[in-house]
Structure formats: C-alpha cells, structure tokens
Amino acid sequence: MKPNFIQKVTNWGNFPIVEKEMKSDDSFKKIKEFVLDHNEVIARGNGRCYGDASLGEHIFSTKKLNKFISFDRLNGIIECESGVLLSEVLEISVPQGYFLYVTPGTKFVSVGGAIASDVHGKNHHAEGCFSEYVIEFKLMIENGEIITCSRDENIEKFWATIGGMGLTGIILTAKFKLKNIESAYIRQESIKAENLDEIFRLFEESESWTYTVAWIDCLQKGKNIGRSILMRGEHAFQHELPQNLKDKSLRLKKKFEPTVPFYFPGFVLNALTVKIFNLLYFNKQTKKEVKTFIDYETFFYPLDAVHDWNRIYGKSGFIQYQMVIPKEAGKEGMKKILETIANSGNGSFLAVLKLFGKHNPEAYNSFPVEGYTLALDFKVNSKLKKLVDQLDQIVQEFGGRIYLTKDSMSRSSLTNYLKNTQSSKFVSLQHKRIINNN
C-alpha cells in the first residue's frame, strides 16, 4: 500500500511522469510543518509549465492558496495568495480597466509560478518580465520562517527568488502592479513574411509596438526558410473600436470552449500532418497584411480556448524547447536551428518567435537576454533526444541559453546558470538532474 499523498505527477507536456508525495493546504502553520518534516520540498503551482520543474520528492501544491487579499483600484495594485491564477486576476481586473503588465502564453499559471519562472510575454522588448511589476512577496524559507521580500527588504532573497524556480522557498503571497486599459480588445496587424530575412526586418520595424510575436513554419527549407506571420498589437482605446464593441468594451462575450476528450493515437502527429497544418495556417491569411480588432484572450491565449489540448500529442507526451540567441547572432543562429529541425523530420505545430529586449542585471536568474527567442513543441519519440542535443550545441555555439521552465531534456551545461539559489531543502527533479549531470 502506498503512503498517503503519493500520486502520479506530471506537468503540461505529460513528460516525464513521476510518482511523488504531493500535499496542499491553505494553513501557513501546516505548510511550515510540511517543510520542517521533510529534507526536500518543492512548491508547485498549477502544473502548466512544460518541463520537469517542481517534480521533487515532496511537493507542496499551492492550489489551496487561492485567495485575493486586496485590490487597490485607484493605483492598480493587487495582492493575493500565490496559488491564484492569472486567469482569476484578469476576471476581476479587466472589467475595472486593468490588465497584467506581462503575461505568458497561457492564463492558467499561478502568480507564484509567474514569479518563480519570471515569465515573459510578447512585450519583453518594451516592458520586460513579470518581476518588473512585483512590489513584494512573502516567502517561507527552509526553517519555516516567513519573510517579506522586496527591493528594499530581504533584497538578496527577492532577486534570488525571481526566476529561481522555487529553490529559495515557498512563495505564499504576492503584491504586484497592473496596467491601465480602456478596452478588452487589441488592435492587431498580421503581416506575412516569406523568409527569415523578411521576418527579422519586420521585427526591427515593429520595435515601437508593445506586443510582437510571429508564428513560424519550422519545416521550410532553402529560400523559404523562416516563412512566418508576424502579429503585432496594442491595447485598443475605446474611441478606436468599431461601434459594435464600444458599448461593453471591457467585457467579453462567453465563448464555446471545446475540450480534447482523449489522447490522440501516436500516428496522428507526423512530419506529413505538420507540413499540411503549416501550409494551411500560412495560407489561411490570403492578404499580405490584415488589420483587425480582437479580444485579449484570442491575442494572448489562443490555445487556452481548447481545454486539454495537450492530449493531441498522445500519451507519450511532448516537450517545448525554448532558447534565446543574442541579437547580434540572431538571424544566423535561428537559420541553423531551423535547418536542423527541418532535416530531422521532427516538425513542430507550434513554433513561436519573439524579440527580447535588454536583460535586467538585478534579475540574474531570469531567462531573457537581448535577442530572439524561439519556442517549439515536439512530440516525444525515440529521435527527439538526438535533436535536442543538436539544438543544445547550436545554442551554446551562439552564446544563447534555454528556458528552465520548459526544459526536461537538455544538457546541464546549458541549463545550469542559476546562481546562489540552491538550498539543501528546496529541490526539484529538474535541478537534481542538472546537479547530478555536472
């Protein structure tokens, strides 16, 4: 018979799957007891990261830490427990005329997870990472003490925790700033690019836009390598909106949200189906440039509209490989990466290219550095490890780095750039793998 709380645990990629102890509670006293009773503990949010982060021997789930503490509507400052999801923040803030300064590609991540990963979005070149807008958080450290961390108090722990992947303790509550908006809609322009040269030129021309992102066809070769669609956007002012959107400009209509009911058979995703998908996606936009207004959920969270979409990759699961190449080597590095992927036959349905701005030196554990970042989803198969090793070598060659929140397969020489955050108690499977490989 298994001990209490032992269960199968995995993250959004369904790879790897482990059996570990996981407990959740909303009592700080009981959380302290859990921390003191175990040699190794790691906090876990909503499990929406793609890699093996938070899969430690003893996991504390923050899902029950889901309460709001305060909302200063005058100054746009919110305080909540760490298990509150970004989707829940948006539910109460958007109708009041506020939005997240920085959001990743899913709204179903916890506030604590957003800090631990120091998440970035489509606006890093303009507005940085999530940490830029964090005022303070309460952290339970390894002796069970609760400390307040900010830019003025426990400063060292504050910056070590930002992007620290849970290795400094358990984030219990957080206070952060929101941005003013006039509507729940985005003024978007979509522009087709025929190759890598054109998409890099479009990114450079679009640096004055707050949000930029490109879908990229990772299976193209030769003159069409890097064929893509750039999407750039701004929060729409009320006066800009068409008449039918003005009346309820801060409220969205309820939409039908389908669910993938089962894991797809392994043969469904292959090089041919990925090629067909990419062809259809690129050609569904018939004009070179399209201007429109879309709601923020469609712009920021297109995949969230389909529940359990990760089942499309089958029971073997998938990984998301995300790297950043410094700006001066961005085009050359990305070309080599795309050529390697195309030659491998491991196509990616979801390949997203973004531009990062300057790195905040205080947030030394944060992933972004000034340059171009590419995120790709790959179905787990027998050939994938070889491809990941090849991509790792290219990233290292061009002085890049990979994103710890997405990683479950890369070599330790690339992933081990965390500085001074490891403690004897707060350890995850990911960091054990990194340490043991060194």
C-alpha positions as CSV (number, residue, x, y, z in Angstrom):
1,M,0.0,0.0,0.0
2,K,1.3,3.4,-1.0
3,P,1.9,6.1,1.7
4,N,-0.6,9.0,1.9
5,F,-0.3,11.7,-0.7
6,I,1.8,9.6,-3.1
7,Q,0.5,10.1,-6.6
8,K,1.4,10.3,-10.3
9,V,2.5,13.9,-11.1
10,T,3.4,15.5,-14.4
11,N,3.4,18.9,-16.0
12,W,1.6,20.1,-19.1
13,G,3.8,18.2,-21.5
14,N,2.9,14.9,-19.8
15,F,6.6,14.1,-19.8
16,P,8.1,12.9,-17.6
17,I,5.5,11.3,-15.3
18,V,6.7,10.6,-11.7
19,E,5.2,9.2,-8.5
20,K,5.9,11.6,-5.7
21,E,4.4,12.9,-2.5
22,M,2.2,15.9,-3.0
23,K,0.2,17.8,-0.4
24,S,-1.8,21.0,-0.5
25,D,-3.1,23.2,2.4
26,D,-4.1,26.8,3.0
27,S,-2.8,27.0,6.6
28,F,0.6,28.6,6.9
29,K,1.1,26.6,10.1
30,K,0.5,23.3,8.3
31,I,2.8,24.4,5.4
32,K,5.5,25.1,7.9
33,E,5.0,21.6,9.4
34,F,5.3,20.0,6.0
35,V,8.5,21.9,5.3
36,L,10.1,21.0,8.6
37,D,9.1,17.4,8.3
38,H,11.0,16.8,5.0
39,N,14.5,17.1,3.9
40,E,13.5,18.1,0.4
41,V,10.5,20.2,-0.6
42,I,9.5,22.0,-3.8
43,A,6.5,24.3,-4.4
44,R,4.2,23.6,-7.3
45,G,1.6,26.0,-8.9
46,N,-0.9,24.9,-11.5
47,G,1.4,22.5,-13.3
48,R,1.2,24.4,-16.6
49,C,4.9,24.6,-17.2
50,Y,6.2,22.2,-19.9
51,G,9.3,20.8,-18.3
52,D,10.1,18.8,-15.2
53,A,10.2,21.8,-12.8
54,S,8.6,21.2,-9.4
55,L,8.7,17.4,-9.7
56,G,10.6,16.8,-6.5
57,E,10.4,14.0,-3.9
58,H,8.0,16.0,-1.7
59,I,5.8,18.6,-3.5
60,F,3.7,21.3,-1.9
61,S,0.9,22.3,-4.1
62,T,-0.2,26.0,-3.7
63,K,-3.6,25.4,-5.3
64,K,-5.4,26.0,-2.0
65,L,-3.6,29.3,-1.6
66,N,-6.2,30.8,-3.9
67,K,-7.5,33.9,-2.1
68,F,-7.3,37.6,-3.0
69,I,-6.2,39.9,-0.2
70,S,-6.7,43.4,-1.6
71,F,-7.2,45.3,-4.9
72,D,-6.3,49.0,-4.9
73,R,-8.4,50.1,-7.8
74,L,-7.1,53.6,-7.7
75,N,-3.4,52.6,-8.2
76,G,-3.9,49.3,-9.9
77,I,-2.1,47.2,-7.2
78,I,-3.3,43.7,-6.4
79,E,-2.3,41.4,-3.5
80,C,-3.2,37.7,-3.5
81,E,-2.0,34.3,-2.4
82,S,0.5,32.6,-4.6
83,G,-1.9,29.9,-5.9
84,V,-4.2,32.5,-7.6
85,L,-4.2,32.0,-11.3
86,L,-3.6,34.8,-13.8
87,S,-7.0,34.0,-15.3
88,E,-8.6,34.8,-11.9
89,V,-6.7,38.1,-11.7
90,L,-8.0,39.0,-15.2
91,E,-11.5,38.1,-14.3
92,I,-11.6,40.8,-11.6
93,S,-9.2,43.4,-13.1
94,V,-10.2,43.7,-16.8
95,P,-13.8,44.9,-16.0
96,Q,-12.1,47.5,-13.8
97,G,-9.9,48.7,-16.6
98,Y,-6.7,46.9,-15.7
99,F,-4.5,44.2,-17.3
100,L,-1.4,42.3,-16.5
101,Y,1.8,44.2,-17.4
102,V,3.3,40.9,-18.5
103,T,1.6,37.6,-19.3
104,P,2.9,34.3,-20.7
105,G,1.0,32.4,-23.5
106,T,-1.4,30.8,-21.0
107,K,-3.5,32.5,-18.4
108,F,-3.7,29.3,-16.3
109,V,-0.5,29.8,-14.4
110,S,-0.3,30.7,-10.8
111,V,1.1,34.0,-9.5
112,G,3.8,32.2,-7.6
113,G,4.8,30.3,-10.7
114,A,4.9,33.5,-12.7
115,I,7.4,34.9,-10.1
116,A,9.5,31.7,-9.8
117,S,9.8,31.5,-13.6
118,D,9.9,35.3,-14.0
119,V,7.6,34.8,-17.0
120,H,7.9,36.9,-20.2
121,G,5.4,37.7,-22.9
122,K,5.0,39.3,-26.3
123,N,6.2,42.6,-24.9
124,H,9.6,41.9,-23.3
125,H,11.3,44.3,-25.7
126,A,9.0,47.0,-24.4
127,E,8.1,46.2,-20.8
128,G,10.4,43.4,-19.6
129,C,9.5,40.4,-17.4
130,F,6.8,39.9,-14.7
131,S,9.3,40.8,-12.0
132,E,9.5,44.4,-13.2
133,Y,6.0,44.9,-11.7
134,V,6.3,42.8,-8.5
135,I,6.3,45.0,-5.4
136,E,6.8,42.4,-2.7
137,F,6.1,38.8,-1.8
138,K,6.1,36.7,1.4
139,L,8.4,33.7,1.3
140,M,8.6,30.7,3.6
141,I,12.2,29.7,3.8
142,E,13.7,26.3,4.9
143,N,13.5,26.8,8.6
144,G,9.7,27.6,8.3
145,E,10.2,31.4,8.9
146,I,8.1,33.7,6.7
147,I,9.9,36.7,5.4
148,T,8.8,39.7,3.3
149,C,11.0,40.2,0.2
150,S,11.1,43.4,-1.9
151,R,13.6,45.8,-3.5
152,D,14.1,47.3,0.0
153,E,13.7,44.3,2.3
154,N,15.5,41.0,2.2
155,I,16.8,42.2,-1.2
156,E,19.1,39.3,-1.8
157,K,16.3,36.7,-1.3
158,F,14.0,38.9,-3.5
159,W,16.3,38.7,-6.6
160,A,17.3,35.1,-5.9
161,T,13.6,34.0,-5.9
162,I,12.8,35.9,-9.1
163,G,13.4,33.3,-11.8
164,G,14.8,31.0,-9.0
165,M,12.4,28.1,-9.9
166,G,11.3,27.5,-6.3
167,L,14.8,26.9,-4.9
168,T,14.7,29.6,-2.3
169,G,11.4,28.6,-0.6
170,I,7.6,28.7,-1.0
171,I,6.1,31.9,-2.1
172,L,2.9,32.4,0.0
173,T,1.5,35.8,-1.2
174,A,2.5,38.5,-3.7
175,K,1.7,42.1,-4.4
176,F,2.1,43.5,-8.0
177,K,1.1,46.3,-10.3
178,L,-1.4,46.2,-13.2
179,K,-1.6,48.5,-16.2
180,N,-4.5,50.7,-17.2
181,I,-6.5,49.7,-20.3
182,E,-9.6,51.3,-21.9
183,S,-10.9,48.1,-23.5
184,A,-10.6,44.3,-23.5
185,Y,-9.6,44.4,-27.2
186,I,-6.3,44.5,-29.1
187,R,-5.6,46.5,-32.3
188,Q,-3.8,43.8,-34.3
189,E,-1.9,43.8,-37.5
190,S,-0.9,40.5,-39.1
191,I,1.8,40.5,-41.8
192,K,3.1,37.6,-43.8
193,A,6.8,37.1,-44.3
194,E,8.2,34.8,-46.9
195,N,11.5,34.0,-45.2
196,L,13.8,34.7,-42.3
197,D,15.3,37.9,-43.7
198,E,11.8,39.4,-44.0
199,I,10.6,38.4,-40.6
200,F,13.7,39.8,-38.9
201,R,13.2,43.0,-40.8
202,L,9.6,43.2,-39.7
203,F,10.6,42.7,-36.0
204,E,13.0,45.5,-36.3
205,E,10.4,47.8,-37.9
206,S,7.9,46.9,-35.2
207,E,10.0,47.6,-32.1
208,S,7.8,50.6,-31.3
209,W,4.8,48.3,-30.9
210,T,4.1,47.0,-27.4
211,Y,3.4,43.4,-28.5
212,T,5.1,41.4,-31.3
213,V,5.1,37.7,-32.0
214,A,5.5,35.5,-35.0
215,W,4.3,32.0,-35.9
216,I,7.0,30.4,-37.9
217,D,6.9,27.4,-40.3
218,C,9.8,25.3,-38.9
219,L,9.8,22.8,-41.8
220,Q,10.6,25.2,-44.7
221,K,14.0,25.0,-46.4
222,G,16.0,27.0,-48.9
223,K,14.7,30.4,-49.9
224,N,11.5,29.8,-47.8
225,I,13.3,29.1,-44.5
226,G,11.7,31.1,-41.8
227,R,8.4,31.6,-43.6
228,S,6.1,33.1,-41.0
229,I,3.3,35.5,-39.9
230,L,4.1,38.4,-37.6
231,M,1.3,39.6,-35.3
232,R,1.8,43.0,-33.6
233,G,-0.7,44.6,-31.3
234,E,-1.7,47.4,-28.9
235,H,-4.4,47.7,-26.3
236,A,-7.2,49.4,-28.2
237,F,-8.6,52.7,-26.9
238,Q,-12.3,52.9,-26.7
239,H,-12.6,55.5,-29.4
240,E,-10.8,53.3,-31.8
241,L,-13.2,50.4,-31.5
242,P,-15.9,49.7,-34.1
243,Q,-19.4,50.6,-32.9
244,N,-20.5,47.1,-32.0
245,L,-17.6,46.7,-29.5
246,K,-17.9,50.1,-27.8
247,D,-20.9,49.5,-25.6
248,K,-19.3,46.8,-23.5
249,S,-15.6,47.5,-24.3
250,L,-14.3,46.0,-21.0
251,R,-16.4,42.8,-21.1
252,L,-16.1,39.8,-23.3
253,K,-18.8,37.6,-24.5
254,K,-18.8,34.0,-23.3
255,K,-17.4,31.7,-26.0
256,F,-17.7,28.0,-26.7
257,E,-14.6,26.3,-25.4
258,P,-14.2,22.7,-26.8
259,T,-12.3,20.0,-25.0
260,V,-10.0,17.3,-26.4
261,P,-11.7,14.3,-24.9
262,F,-8.9,11.7,-25.2
263,Y,-5.3,11.2,-26.1
264,F,-4.7,11.1,-29.8
265,P,-3.1,7.9,-31.2
266,G,0.6,8.2,-31.8
267,F,0.4,8.1,-35.6
268,V,-1.7,11.2,-35.9
269,L,1.2,13.6,-35.5
270,N,4.0,13.1,-38.0
271,A,6.1,15.1,-40.5
272,L,3.3,15.0,-43.1
273,T,0.5,16.2,-40.9
274,V,2.7,19.0,-39.5
275,K,3.5,20.1,-43.1
276,I,-0.1,20.1,-44.0
277,F,-1.0,22.1,-40.9
278,N,1.7,24.7,-41.5
279,L,0.6,25.1,-45.2
280,L,-3.0,25.7,-44.2
281,Y,-2.1,28.0,-41.4
282,F,0.2,30.2,-43.6
283,N,-2.4,30.3,-46.4
284,K,-5.5,31.0,-44.4
285,Q,-4.4,34.6,-44.4
286,T,-4.9,35.4,-48.0
287,K,-3.6,39.0,-47.9
288,K,-0.1,40.2,-47.2
289,E,-1.4,42.4,-44.3
290,V,-4.6,42.3,-42.3
291,K,-5.7,44.8,-39.7
292,T,-8.4,44.0,-37.1
293,F,-9.6,44.2,-33.6
294,I,-9.6,41.0,-31.5
295,D,-10.3,40.3,-27.8
296,Y,-7.3,39.9,-25.5
297,E,-8.0,36.2,-25.0
298,T,-7.6,35.5,-28.7
299,F,-4.5,37.6,-28.9
300,F,-2.7,36.4,-25.8
301,Y,-4.1,32.9,-25.1
302,P,-5.2,31.2,-28.4
303,L,-4.5,27.7,-27.0
304,D,-6.4,28.3,-23.8
305,A,-9.6,28.2,-25.9
306,V,-9.2,24.4,-26.3
307,H,-9.2,22.6,-23.0
308,D,-6.8,19.7,-22.6
309,W,-5.2,20.4,-25.9
310,N,-2.0,18.7,-24.7
311,R,-3.7,15.4,-25.4
312,I,-3.2,15.9,-29.1
313,Y,0.4,14.8,-28.6
314,G,-0.7,11.4,-27.4
315,K,0.1,9.5,-24.2
316,S,3.9,9.7,-24.8
317,G,3.7,13.5,-24.2
318,F,5.7,16.3,-25.7
319,I,8.3,18.9,-24.8
320,Q,8.6,22.5,-25.5
321,Y,12.1,23.6,-26.4
322,Q,12.7,27.3,-26.0
323,M,16.0,29.1,-26.4
324,V,17.2,32.6,-26.9
325,I,20.1,33.7,-29.2
326,P,21.8,37.0,-28.6
327,K,20.6,39.7,-31.0
328,E,23.8,40.1,-33.0
329,A,23.8,36.4,-33.9
330,G,20.0,36.0,-34.0
331,K,19.5,35.5,-37.7
332,E,22.5,33.2,-38.2
333,G,21.6,31.2,-35.2
334,M,18.0,30.8,-36.0
335,K,18.7,29.8,-39.5
336,K,21.0,27.0,-38.3
337,I,18.3,25.9,-35.8
338,L,15.6,25.8,-38.4
339,E,17.7,23.9,-40.8
340,T,18.5,21.3,-38.2
341,I,14.8,20.9,-37.3
342,A,13.7,20.6,-41.0
343,N,16.4,18.0,-41.6
344,S,15.4,16.0,-38.6
345,G,11.8,15.5,-39.6
346,N,10.6,16.4,-36.1
347,G,8.2,19.1,-37.1
348,S,6.5,21.4,-34.6
349,F,2.9,22.5,-34.9
350,L,3.6,25.4,-32.5
351,A,6.7,27.4,-33.3
352,V,6.7,30.9,-31.9
353,L,9.4,33.6,-32.5
354,K,9.7,36.7,-30.3
355,L,12.1,39.6,-29.7
356,F,13.6,40.1,-26.2
357,G,14.8,43.5,-25.0
358,K,17.7,44.3,-22.7
359,H,18.3,42.0,-19.7
360,N,17.7,43.4,-16.2
361,P,21.0,42.6,-14.4
362,E,19.4,42.6,-11.0
363,A,17.1,39.7,-12.1
364,Y,20.2,37.4,-12.6
365,N,18.1,34.2,-12.7
366,S,15.7,35.4,-15.4
367,F,15.9,33.7,-18.8
368,P,15.6,36.6,-21.3
369,V,18.7,38.2,-22.7
370,E,18.5,40.8,-25.5
371,G,17.9,38.7,-28.7
372,Y,15.5,36.4,-30.4
373,T,13.7,33.5,-28.7
374,L,12.1,30.6,-30.4
375,A,9.7,28.1,-28.7
376,L,8.8,24.8,-30.4
377,D,6.6,21.9,-29.4
378,F,7.9,18.4,-30.2
379,K,6.2,15.1,-29.7
380,V,8.3,12.7,-27.5
381,N,9.7,10.0,-29.7
382,S,12.9,7.9,-30.0
383,K,14.6,10.5,-32.2
384,L,13.9,13.6,-30.1
385,K,16.9,13.3,-27.7
386,K,19.3,13.4,-30.6
387,L,17.6,16.6,-32.0
388,V,17.6,18.3,-28.6
389,D,21.4,17.5,-28.2
390,Q,21.9,19.1,-31.7
391,L,19.9,22.2,-30.8
392,D,21.8,22.5,-27.5
393,Q,25.1,22.5,-29.3
394,I,23.9,25.3,-31.6
395,V,22.5,27.4,-28.8
396,Q,25.8,27.0,-26.9
397,E,27.8,27.9,-30.1
398,F,25.9,31.2,-30.5
399,G,26.1,32.1,-26.8
400,G,22.4,31.5,-26.1
401,R,20.6,29.8,-23.3
402,I,17.5,27.7,-22.8
403,Y,14.4,28.3,-20.6
404,L,14.4,26.3,-17.4
405,T,10.6,26.4,-17.2
406,K,10.3,24.5,-20.4
407,D,13.3,22.2,-20.1
408,S,13.1,18.4,-19.4
409,M,15.8,17.0,-21.7
410,S,18.6,19.5,-22.3
411,R,22.2,19.1,-21.3
412,S,23.3,20.5,-17.9
413,S,26.0,22.8,-19.3
414,L,23.2,25.0,-20.8
415,T,20.7,24.8,-18.0
416,N,22.9,25.4,-15.0
417,Y,23.0,29.2,-14.9
418,L,21.1,29.6,-11.7
419,K,23.3,31.5,-9.2
420,N,23.2,31.1,-5.4
421,T,19.6,29.9,-5.2
422,Q,20.0,26.3,-4.3
423,S,19.3,25.3,-0.7
424,S,19.5,21.9,0.9
425,K,15.7,21.7,1.2
426,F,14.0,23.2,-1.9
427,V,14.9,20.8,-4.7
428,S,13.1,19.7,-7.9
429,L,13.6,16.8,-10.2
430,Q,14.9,19.2,-12.8
431,H,17.6,20.6,-10.6
432,K,18.6,17.2,-9.3
433,R,19.1,16.2,-12.9
434,I,21.2,19.3,-13.6
435,I,23.3,18.8,-10.4
436,N,23.8,15.0,-11.0
437,N,24.9,15.6,-14.6
438,N,27.7,18.0,-13.6
